């Protein structure tokens, strides 16, 4: 019996710890306790199986491994981006965006659904937290969609799916953790995720458009009396065209002497400031140049878009690291909240408390994962996983399919931090051996985790929406009508089409890896005309030392004072006589003598 345990300790350890996690025990403590318990077992049975490489002094490696987590610069981006998202969410940005974009798309069928998807993408690019996005949009947009006759499944499914965009749209916390665990650049992970994220947003909008064609009564347009900002799309197009022209002029004529990255940043900033200044002047002085709709859209959209550009633009252009971008984003969020006069001590304290709690949660899970990993690698668990996955039929495709199914199932029960810290370090070496680009692999896992957030009955996004959706009959205050509550089955039914869309996108990314691997071609290319010239020796170099160093010449032909190089034995070369080593001034083997 003991022989069987010793030779199969790796799978026993893995299954035991995963079983405890699925039961619901705290993740950090389960990983650490499992690692320490199986370390003791491994040391005791190490004499039975030569595969087990555990011994008591190995425990002394834990302090250094844990300290290594604390000075990891990459993980600093997590509290920065979390704090930025919480400040923006509590400052009412989501409410302003939903109201404004809803008015913009109101005249068309499904306009509110389009607004939810687009605002979900914007919130994902600023908050990066699924729970915050789903709850904010559910509280604001769900009552409006139900008030104007939207199908309940379509409304709830759209809100839940749009909220999960925070999993894959940069600066997603998932991508930061994934890059850290895969040992790759966060900037490359962000660039690689850009096209898949845009494809997901476009697929969501395409689905809503198909619904409006097949079932137009499911997604009606806003009635005229609900369009409080009126019309005025023409002036919005005009101010947009003028801003683009301003960007073009600034880029090619005003800042033409600067580097590409700096030119782009300053020209884009100038265009945004121009549009915002015109809109604010129109609002303050009642100029009547822009319509109320255009004025509101510019004033509401420019600040978050500028913040997104400040964070992601500087990272993509190579101006700032993700950690520096997160710090700038947090500062920008504080500035925006202050300008809107919504910054208060209570809100700041709540944001700091939540950020500290999430950061500590991540750190403790990572510490537990390190303790687990040391024992798991000591019992050759990595080799067991590697042999298991490399033996799958289908090569790279078979591996990706199995991993997709495995991570999808685990994502229904475990948080993405837990999967990233436990599974990704075990899967990454196998993927690298199969020649899979790890950035591509990380994006596939990220989309997969996003899908698992929507899957009934354990999808976290569905739980978040269920917690704020009315379950009983409720009175809509603006209309004065009593509306029926939202059933849990309606929420589940609404999520199914978006789950199918997510799987299709995963297949597209697997079939076309260049959607992700384009990050390799976007690095600045080396100038083919660039030459590096090493200055040669002057005429007296061989007999007069090295040029530029001011070394005195030596008597030997090597030109290096104090150094004697042996002959290389080249053809036709006369071997030089090697000098005899000088006798030591005293014998080192005897004790010193004093006169």
Long-range contacts (C-beta under 8 A, 24 or more apart in sequence): 2-45, 2-48, 3-48, 3-49, 5-41, 5-45, 6-45, 6-48, 6-49, 6-52, 7-48, 7-49, 7-51, 9-38, 9-41, 9-42, 9-45, 9-49, 9-52, 9-379, 10-376, 10-379, 10-380, 10-381, 10-383, 10-384, 11-384, 13-38, 13-375, 13-376, 13-379, 13-381, 14-376, 14-381, 14-384, 14-385, 17-372, 21-413, 21-414, 21-418, 22-413, 22-414, 27-365, 27-368, 27-414, 27-415, 27-417, 27-418, 28-361, 28-364, 28-365, 28-367, 28-368, 29-368, 30-368, 31-365, 31-368, 31-369, 31-371, 31-372, 31-421, 31-422, 32-367, 32-368, 32-371, 32-372, 34-372, 34-375, 35-368, 35-371, 35-372, 35-373, 35-374, 35-375, 35-376, 36-371, 36-375, 38-375, 38-376, 38-379, 39-374, 39-375, 39-378, 42-375, 42-378, 42-379, 51-379, 51-380, 52-378, 52-379, 52-380, 53-378, 53-379, 53-380, 54-375, 54-378, 54-379, 58-374, 58-378, 61-374, 62-370, 62-371, 62-374, 65-370, 65-374, 66-367, 66-370, 69-363, 69-366, 69-367, 69-370, 70-363, 72-180, 73-321, 73-323, 74-176, 74-179, 74-180, 74-186, 74-322, 74-323, 75-176, 75-177, 75-180, 75-362, 75-363, 75-366, 76-323, 76-326, 77-171, 77-176, 77-186, 77-322, 77-323, 77-325, 77-326, 78-173, 78-176, 78-177, 78-358, 78-359, 78-362, 79-326, 79-355, 79-356, 79-358, 79-359, 80-323, 80-326, 80-327, 80-329, 80-330, 81-128, 81-171, 81-173, 81-176, 81-326, 81-329, 81-330, 82-128, 82-129, 82-173, 82-354, 82-355, 82-358, 82-359, 83-330, 83-333, 83-351, 83-352, 83-355, 84-126, 84-127, 84-128, 84-307, 84-311, 84-326, 84-329, 84-330, 84-332, 84-333, 85-126, 85-127, 85-128, 85-129, 85-132, 85-333, 86-127, 86-129, 86-132, 86-350, 86-351, 86-354, 86-355, 87-330, 87-333, 87-334, 87-337, 87-347, 87-348, 87-351, 88-126, 88-127, 88-304, 88-307, 88-333, 88-336, 88-337, 89-123, 89-127, 89-129, 89-132, 89-136, 90-337, 90-342, 90-347, 90-350, 90-351, 91-333, 91-336, 91-337, 91-340, 91-342, 91-343, 91-347, 92-340, 92-342, 93-123, 93-126, 93-304, 93-336, 94-119, 94-123, 94-133, 94-136, 94-137, 94-140, 95-136, 95-140, 96-300, 97-122, 97-123, 97-300, 97-301, 97-304, 98-137, 98-140, 98-141, 99-140, 100-229, 100-296, 100-297, 100-300, 100-301, 101-297, 101-301, 102-141, 102-144, 102-222, 103-222, 103-227, 103-228, 103-229, 103-293, 103-296, 104-233, 104-293, 104-297, 106-221, 106-222, 106-226, 106-227, 107-221, 107-222, 107-227, 107-231, 108-221, 109-212, 109-216, 109-219, 109-220, 109-221, 110-208, 110-209, 110-211, 110-212, 110-219, 110-221, 111-221, 111-222, 112-141, 112-144, 112-145, 112-148, 112-150, 112-219, 112-222, 113-145, 113-150, 113-154, 113-155, 113-158, 113-208, 113-211, 113-219, 114-205, 114-208, 115-141, 116-141, 116-145, 116-158, 116-159, 116-162, 117-158, 117-161, 117-162, 117-201, 117-204, 117-205, 117-208, 118-201, 119-162, 120-159, 120-161, 120-162, 120-163, 120-165, 120-166, 121-162, 121-165, 121-169, 121-197, 121-201, 122-304, 122-305, 122-308, 123-163, 123-165, 123-166, 124-165, 124-166, 124-167, 124-168, 124-169, 124-172, 125-169, 125-170, 125-171, 125-308, 125-312, 126-304, 126-307, 126-308, 126-329, 126-333, 127-166, 128-166, 128-171, 128-172, 128-173, 129-166, 129-173, 130-163, 130-164, 130-166, 130-167, 130-453, 130-460, 130-461, 130-464, 131-460, 131-464, 132-166, 133-162, 133-163, 133-164, 133-165, 133-166, 134-159, 134-160, 134-163, 134-164, 134-461, 134-464, 134-465, 135-464, 135-465, 135-467, 135-468, 137-162, 137-163, 138-163, 138-464, 138-465, 138-468, 138-469, 139-468, 142-465, 142-468, 142-469, 142-486, 143-476, 146-476, 146-483, 146-486, 147-476, 147-478, 147-479, 147-481, 147-483, 148-220, 148-222, 148-223, 148-226, 149-217, 149-220, 150-218, 150-219, 150-220, 151-215, 151-217, 151-218, 151-219, 152-486, 152-487, 152-490, 152-494, 153-490, 153-491, 153-493, 153-494, 154-208, 154-211, 154-218, 154-219, 154-494, 155-494, 156-465, 156-469, 156-486, 156-490, 156-491, 156-494, 156-495, 157-491, 157-493, 157-494, 157-495, 157-496, 157-497, 157-498, 158-204, 158-208, 158-494, 158-498, 159-465, 160-454, 160-459, 160-461, 160-462, 160-464, 160-465, 160-491, 160-494, 160-495, 160-498, 161-204, 161-454, 161-461, 161-495, 161-498, 161-501, 162-204, 163-461, 163-464, 163-465, 164-450, 164-453, 164-454, 164-461, 165-197, 165-200, 165-201, 165-450, 167-416, 167-446, 167-447, 167-449, 167-450, 167-453, 168-193, 168-196, 168-197, 168-200, 168-443, 168-446, 168-447, 168-450, 169-193, 169-197, 170-194, 170-197, 170-312, 170-315, 171-311, 171-312, 171-315, 171-322, 171-325, 171-326, 171-329, 172-446, 174-416, 174-420, 174-446, 174-449, 174-450, 175-442, 175-446, 176-322, 177-362, 177-416, 177-417, 177-420, 177-421, 178-420, 178-424, 178-442, 178-445, 178-446, 179-442, 181-420, 181-421, 181-424, 181-425, 181-428, 182-424, 182-428, 182-438, 182-439, 182-441, 182-442, 183-428, 183-438, 184-438, 184-439, 184-442, 186-315, 186-321, 186-322, 187-315, 187-316, 187-318, 187-321, 187-322, 188-439, 188-519, 189-439, 189-442, 189-443, 190-312, 190-315, 190-316, 190-322, 191-316, 191-518, 191-519, 191-522, 192-439, 192-440, 192-442, 192-443, 192-516, 192-517, 192-518, 192-519, 193-443, 193-446, 193-516, 195-515, 195-516, 195-518, 196-443, 196-447, 196-505, 196-509, 196-515, 196-516, 199-505, 199-508, 199-515, 200-447, 200-450, 200-501, 200-502, 200-505, 203-501, 203-504, 203-505, 204-498, 204-501, 207-497, 207-498, 207-501, 229-292, 229-293, 229-296, 230-291, 230-292, 230-293, 231-291, 231-293, 232-290, 232-291, 232-292, 232-293, 232-294, 233-291, 233-293, 233-294, 234-291, 235-289, 235-290, 235-291, 235-293, 235-294, 236-290, 236-291, 236-293, 236-294, 236-297, 236-298, 239-275, 239-278, 239-279, 239-290, 239-294, 239-298, 240-275, 242-274, 242-275, 242-278, 243-271, 243-272, 243-274, 243-275, 244-271, 246-270, 246-271, 246-274, 247-271, 261-317, 261-318, 261-319, 264-313, 264-317, 265-313, 265-314, 265-317, 265-319, 268-309, 268-313, 269-306, 272-302, 272-305, 272-306, 272-309, 275-302, 276-302, 276-303, 303-336, 303-339, 304-336, 306-332, 307-332, 307-333, 307-336, 318-524, 361-417, 362-417, 365-417, 365-418, 365-421, 366-421, 368-421, 369-421, 369-422, 369-425, 372-422, 373-425, 376-426, 381-426, 382-426, 382-429, 385-426, 385-427, 385-430, 386-429, 386-430, 386-433, 389-427, 389-430, 390-430, 390-433, 390-434, 395-434, 396-434, 396-435, 396-436, 397-510, 399-430, 399-431, 399-434, 399-436, 400-436, 400-441, 400-444, 400-510, 403-427, 403-431, 403-445, 404-444, 404-448, 404-506, 407-445, 407-448, 407-449, 407-452, 408-448, 408-451, 408-452, 408-455, 409-452, 410-452, 411-448, 411-449, 411-451, 411-452, 411-453, 411-455, 412-452, 412-455, 412-458, 412-459, 413-458, 415-460, 416-449, 419-449, 437-513, 437-516, 437-517, 439-516, 439-517, 439-519, 440-509, 440-513, 440-516, 440-517, 443-509, 443-516, 444-506, 444-509, 444-510, 447-502, 447-505, 447-506, 447-509, 448-506, 450-502, 451-499, 451-502, 451-503, 451-506, 454-495, 454-498, 454-499, 454-502, 455-495, 455-499, 456-492, 456-495, 456-496, 457-492, 459-495, 461-495, 462-491, 462-492, 462-495, 465-491, 466-491
